[in-house]
């Protein structure tokens, strides 16, 4: 039997702070990817 419902999906962006000092170039990259995702999925 099929049920007609609307699904809700949540998305979040995280990074483990302990590793970020080792890869400082990743923070702006993560932020820009997340902004692009939000822009394309609103």
C-alpha positions in Angstrom: 0.0 0.0 0.0 1.3 3.5 -0.9 1.0 6.4 1.5 0.8 9.9 0.1 3.0 12.1 2.3 5.5 14.9 1.9 9.0 14.2 3.0 11.2 16.8 4.8 14.9 16.7 4.4 17.5 18.5 6.4 21.1 19.3 5.4 23.9 20.6 7.5 27.6 21.3 7.0 30.2 20.4 9.6 33.9 20.0 9.9 35.9 18.7 12.8 37.7 21.7 14.4 40.7 19.6 15.5 41.7 19.0 11.9 41.0 22.4 10.4 44.4 24.0 11.4 46.1 21.3 9.4 44.1 22.2 6.3 43.3 25.9 6.4 42.5 26.1 2.7 39.6 23.8 3.2 37.5 26.2 5.3 36.8 28.6 2.5 36.2 25.7 0.1 33.7 24.1 2.5 31.9 27.5 3.0 31.7 28.2 -0.7 30.4 24.7 -1.5 27.7 25.0 1.2 26.7 28.4 -0.1 26.4 27.0 -3.6 24.3 24.1 -2.4 22.0 26.5 -0.5 21.6 28.7 -3.6 20.8 25.8 -5.9 18.3 24.1 -3.4 16.1 26.8 -2.2 
